[in-house]
Amino acid sequence: MAIDPRISEAFLRDNGFPLEPHLIVLGLMGSHSHGTYLPPEEPTAVDDIDLMGFVVPPVEYHLGLPRWRHWTMQHEELDVVLYSLGKAFRLLLKSNPNIVGLLWLRDDEYVHRHELFRRLQESRSIFSSQRAADAFAGYAYDQLKRMEAFDLERMEEYESLTATIQARGAIGELLEADGAKLLYLAKRWTIESETLKRFRKLHHSHFSGYMGEKRKAIVRRYQYDVKNAAHLIRLLRMGAEFLDTGNLQVYRTTDADELKVIKRGGWSLERVKAEAETLFTAIEASRSRSPLALQPDHAAANVLLIEMHRAVLGHSQ
């Protein structure tokens, strides 16, 4: 599987250095990796092609003042996020569900693997710990809140603010800004700082995922977000399994069809919430009997990160 040239071209244009020599891994994530992808012709299909990867940026981003931490690209069907290897390790140590899955994909779901990635994958147990209970449950709770919080008035407000901000500058710049930077952007864009804060709150609470016209129509039809519902149930089940076995079952061999039913609006909101309540209890029970360590192995992760940085930078400079 080859890297889509649109990704390589956009990366070089945006970052000033080529992707491939610095890329540790790039893999298919999201519904493709879970076995829950719905093709575009389905009425409730809103799935993108989600790709995630880890990058070791050039040496100047390690020794100089600038830092390279991540890059995102949303273009047509592509939804790409790349993290610096250092940031990726920090997220792995927190059992971030979105990041951990990249170490547990099936072979044919990797678009690109540097020779060093096998070393990282073989060492994935150093990141595994009972912290996964809080991480997976926390992400699931976020999906629950998004699923329940939808209403047309809030959606219209978000769309209006999005149009206003896009006309002035980059939304990504606002989302990453600290307090001082937000005030600066408000002055530069001649928009009240409270308006920018309101947009960020709406974005992070309800609309940080893709929400095209088709998905909004689906939400209007069912009066809750069925995609969030499927994520909610999947995250809780995956988390409990991981705590019980130490293996992360990214590809859903036992419940993919059921998750697709949820994505198609086949469950009522009441059924989704009842199942979630049961699963929140189950993940705590799994924590109590988990064979995983209480905390990840930070020392081993640090050694591995240094080794990988040295190897990549030594070969790419």
BELTA-V749747 format. One line per field, one symbol per residue. phi: phi as a letter, one per 40 degrees, with the letter a starting at -180 (. if undefined). Layout:
phi->???
This chain:
phi->.ccddcccccccccbgaccdcbccaabcbgccccgbcbcdccdbcbccccbbabbbcdcccbbcccbbbaababafccbbbbbcccccccccccfddccddccbccdccccabcdccdccccbcccccaccdccccccccccccccccccaccccccccccdccccccaccdccccccdccccccccccfbdccccccdccccccbbcccacccccccccccgacccdcccdccdcccccccccbgbccccccbbdccccdcccgcbcdcccccccccccccccccccbcccccbccccccccccccccccccccbc
